[in-house]
């Protein structure tokens, strides 16, 4: 049925006011929600602030304790430095002495190595009897794993035996291989230190003069000196009265009759 103008106006007002009611309801819900979130945030903020206050007190206490401990350790360090100053000076002095000693030992070791090489080169020029007696010492010198003390001992053994041999007249029956003679034979041999020696074959009436040469020890025949060398050996063995016995010798690479007993 047809509506009156007043009714139409009322319906129009309702349609216009309805969205405002919806918006008002939404605004209240938003405000309530925001208020709830604010309360939660405020509560969480208060809790965090309370926790931070407690943690701050703990941290301040920890920092204070660590600072005091650091100060105590520094005082202990300074005290130990003062107490150990003398010991540290002695250690430094000892270290310096050790370095000097090590350098000295290195120089000695280098000198021993050079001396060993010279002794090895000298061996062929030694009298055969002495060279054979030093076999063990020379084996030690040739060892590559020999320590400094052992090398020193072997070197001193060779040197002492050479000095001792050079200061005496040595006589013995010795098996020699002489160039020009058939194989090894036993000879009566008398050495005048390291300089020279005489090998006598009484049966054959032969004498050889031995001396160091460019290629080592060598024997040179001197058959004419057989009686003199025999007399020399007899005097040495107290089987004859002491007397001069002229025998050949090598001086400055020449032979002479100037060696007497």
C-alpha positions as CSV (number, residue, x, y, z in Angstrom):
1,X,0.0,0.0,0.0
2,X,1.3,3.4,-0.6
3,X,3.3,5.0,2.2
4,X,2.9,8.5,3.5
5,X,5.7,11.0,3.2
6,X,6.4,10.8,6.9
7,X,6.9,7.1,6.7
8,X,9.3,7.5,3.9
9,X,11.3,10.1,5.8
10,X,11.6,7.8,8.8
11,X,12.9,4.9,6.7
12,X,15.4,7.2,5.1
13,X,16.7,8.4,8.5
14,X,17.1,4.8,9.6
15,X,19.1,3.9,6.5
16,X,21.4,6.9,7.1
17,X,21.9,6.2,10.9
18,X,22.6,2.5,10.6
19,X,26.2,2.8,9.3
20,X,27.0,5.2,12.2
21,X,25.9,2.6,14.7
22,X,28.1,-0.1,13.0
23,X,31.1,2.3,13.1
24,X,30.4,3.1,16.7
25,X,30.4,-0.6,17.6
26,X,33.7,-1.2,15.7
27,X,35.3,1.8,17.4
28,X,34.5,0.5,20.9
29,X,35.9,-2.9,20.0
30,X,39.1,-1.3,18.7
31,X,39.4,0.8,21.8
32,X,38.9,-2.2,24.0
33,X,41.4,-4.2,22.0
34,X,44.0,-1.4,22.1
35,X,43.4,-0.9,25.8
36,X,44.0,-4.6,26.4
37,X,47.2,-4.6,24.4
38,X,48.4,-1.5,26.2
39,X,47.8,-3.2,29.6
40,X,49.7,-6.2,28.4
41,X,52.5,-4.0,27.1
42,X,52.6,-2.0,30.3
43,X,52.7,-5.2,32.4
44,X,55.5,-6.7,30.2
45,X,57.4,-3.4,30.5
46,X,57.1,-3.4,34.2
47,X,58.3,-7.0,34.3
48,X,61.3,-6.3,32.1
49,X,62.1,-3.2,34.1
50,X,62.0,-5.2,37.3
51,X,64.2,-7.9,35.8
52,X,66.6,-5.3,34.5
53,X,66.8,-3.7,37.9
54,X,67.6,-7.1,39.5
55,X,70.1,-8.0,36.7
56,X,71.7,-4.6,37.0
57,X,72.3,-5.0,40.7
58,X,73.9,-8.5,39.9
59,X,76.0,-7.1,37.1
60,X,77.2,-4.2,39.3
61,X,78.1,-6.6,42.0
62,X,79.9,-8.9,39.6
63,X,81.8,-6.0,38.0
64,X,82.8,-4.8,41.5
65,X,84.0,-8.3,42.5
66,X,86.0,-8.7,39.2
67,X,87.6,-5.3,39.6
68,X,88.6,-6.2,43.2
69,X,90.0,-9.5,42.0
70,X,91.9,-7.8,39.1
71,X,93.4,-5.4,41.6
72,X,94.4,-8.2,43.9
73,X,96.0,-10.1,41.0
74,X,97.9,-7.0,39.9
75,X,99.2,-6.5,43.4
76,X,100.3,-10.2,43.5
77,X,101.9,-9.8,40.1
78,X,103.9,-6.8,41.2
79,X,104.9,-8.6,44.3
80,X,106.1,-11.6,42.4
81,X,108.0,-9.4,39.9
82,X,109.8,-7.8,42.8
83,X,110.6,-11.2,44.5
84,X,111.7,-12.8,41.3
85,X,113.7,-9.9,39.9
86,X,117.0,-11.4,41.1
87,X,116.1,-14.9,39.8
88,X,115.2,-13.5,36.4
89,X,118.5,-11.6,36.3
90,X,120.3,-14.9,37.1
91,X,118.3,-16.8,34.5
92,X,119.2,-14.1,31.9
93,X,122.8,-14.3,32.9
94,X,122.7,-18.1,32.7
95,X,121.0,-17.9,29.3
96,X,123.7,-15.6,28.0
97,X,126.4,-18.0,29.4
98,X,124.6,-20.9,27.7
99,X,124.7,-19.1,24.4
100,X,128.4,-18.3,24.8
101,X,129.0,-21.9,25.8
102,X,127.0,-23.2,22.8
103,X,129.0,-21.0,20.4
104,X,132.2,-22.3,22.0
105,X,131.1,-25.9,21.7
106,X,130.2,-25.3,18.1
107,X,133.6,-23.9,17.4
108,X,135.3,-26.8,19.3
109,X,133.2,-29.3,17.3
110,X,134.2,-27.6,14.0
111,X,137.8,-27.7,15.1
112,X,137.5,-31.4,16.1
113,X,136.0,-32.2,12.7
114,X,138.9,-30.4,11.0
115,X,141.4,-32.2,13.2
116,X,139.8,-35.5,12.6
117,X,140.1,-35.0,8.8
118,X,143.7,-34.2,9.2
119,X,144.4,-37.3,11.4
120,X,142.6,-39.5,8.8
121,X,144.8,-38.0,6.1
122,X,147.9,-38.5,8.3
123,X,147.2,-42.2,8.9
124,X,148.9,-43.6,5.8
125,X,152.1,-41.8,6.8
126,X,152.2,-43.3,10.3
127,X,154.6,-46.2,11.1
128,X,152.7,-49.4,10.3
129,X,152.8,-50.7,13.8
130,X,151.3,-47.5,15.2
131,X,148.7,-47.3,12.5
132,X,147.6,-50.9,13.3
133,X,147.5,-50.1,17.0
134,X,145.2,-47.2,16.3
135,X,142.7,-49.2,14.2
136,X,139.9,-49.0,16.8
137,X,140.4,-45.3,17.4
138,X,140.3,-44.6,13.7
139,X,137.1,-46.6,13.3
140,X,135.5,-44.4,16.0
141,X,136.7,-41.3,14.2
142,X,135.1,-42.5,11.0
143,X,131.7,-43.1,12.6
144,X,129.2,-40.5,11.4
145,X,126.9,-40.8,14.4
146,X,129.7,-40.1,16.9
147,X,129.0,-37.4,19.6
148,X,131.3,-34.6,20.3
149,X,132.6,-36.1,23.5
150,X,133.3,-39.5,21.9
151,X,135.0,-37.8,18.9
152,X,137.1,-35.8,21.3
153,X,138.1,-39.0,23.2
154,X,139.0,-40.8,19.9
155,X,141.0,-37.7,18.7
156,X,142.9,-37.4,21.9
157,X,143.6,-41.2,21.9
158,X,145.2,-40.9,18.4
159,X,147.2,-37.7,19.3
160,X,148.4,-39.1,22.7
161,X,149.5,-42.4,21.1
162,X,151.3,-40.5,18.3
163,X,153.1,-38.3,20.8
164,X,154.0,-41.2,23.0
165,X,155.3,-43.2,20.0
166,X,157.3,-40.2,18.7
167,X,159.1,-39.9,22.0
168,X,160.3,-43.5,22.2
169,X,162.3,-46.1,20.3
170,X,160.1,-49.1,19.5
171,X,161.3,-52.6,18.7
172,X,159.2,-55.6,17.8
173,X,158.8,-58.5,15.4
174,X,156.4,-57.3,12.8
175,X,154.7,-58.9,9.8
176,X,155.1,-56.5,6.8
177,X,154.4,-56.6,3.1
178,X,157.4,-54.8,1.5
179,X,157.3,-53.9,-2.2
180,X,159.6,-56.1,-4.2
181,X,159.4,-58.9,-1.6
182,X,157.4,-62.1,-2.0
183,X,154.3,-61.6,0.2
184,X,154.1,-60.8,3.9
185,X,157.0,-61.8,6.1
186,X,158.1,-61.3,9.7
187,X,160.8,-58.7,10.2
188,X,162.7,-57.3,13.1
189,X,161.6,-53.7,13.1
190,X,162.8,-50.8,15.2
191,X,161.3,-47.3,14.9
192,X,162.8,-44.0,15.7
193,X,159.6,-42.2,16.7
194,X,157.4,-41.2,13.8
195,X,160.3,-40.1,11.6
196,X,161.7,-43.4,10.4
197,X,162.3,-47.1,11.1
198,X,164.4,-50.1,10.1
199,X,163.2,-53.5,9.0
200,X,165.8,-56.3,9.2
201,X,165.6,-59.7,7.5
202,X,168.5,-61.5,9.2
203,X,168.2,-64.6,7.1
204,X,168.4,-62.8,3.8
205,X,170.8,-60.1,5.2
206,X,168.6,-57.3,4.0
207,X,167.6,-54.0,5.6
208,X,164.9,-51.5,4.6
209,X,164.6,-47.9,5.7
210,X,161.0,-46.9,6.4
211,X,159.8,-43.3,6.4
212,X,156.7,-41.2,5.6
213,X,156.4,-40.2,2.0
214,X,154.0,-38.3,-0.3
215,X,151.9,-41.5,-0.6
216,X,152.3,-42.7,2.9
217,X,154.8,-44.8,4.8
218,X,157.3,-46.5,2.4
219,X,160.2,-48.9,2.8
220,X,163.4,-48.5,0.8
221,X,166.1,-51.2,0.5
222,X,169.5,-50.5,2.1
223,X,171.2,-53.9,2.1
224,X,174.6,-52.5,2.8
225,X,173.4,-51.3,6.2
226,X,172.4,-54.8,7.4
227,X,175.3,-55.2,9.9
228,X,174.9,-51.8,11.4
229,X,171.1,-52.2,11.9
230,X,171.8,-55.7,13.5
231,X,174.3,-54.0,15.9
232,X,171.7,-51.3,16.6
233,X,169.1,-53.8,17.5
234,X,171.6,-55.8,19.7
235,X,172.5,-52.6,21.6
236,X,168.8,-51.8,22.1
237,X,168.1,-55.3,23.4
238,X,171.1,-55.1,25.8
239,X,172.9,-57.9,24.0
240,X,175.9,-55.8,23.1
241,X,177.9,-53.0,24.6
242,X,176.6,-49.5,23.8
243,X,178.5,-48.1,20.9
244,X,177.9,-45.8,17.9
245,X,176.1,-47.5,15.1
246,X,175.9,-45.5,11.9
247,X,172.7,-46.3,10.0
248,X,170.9,-44.6,7.1
249,X,168.3,-42.0,7.7
250,X,166.2,-39.5,5.7
251,X,166.6,-35.8,6.4
252,X,164.9,-33.3,4.2
253,X,164.1,-36.0,1.6
254,X,167.8,-37.2,1.4
255,X,169.5,-40.1,3.0
256,X,172.6,-39.7,5.2
257,X,174.7,-41.7,7.6
258,X,174.2,-39.2,10.5
259,X,171.8,-41.1,12.7
260,X,173.8,-42.9,15.5
261,X,173.1,-44.5,18.8
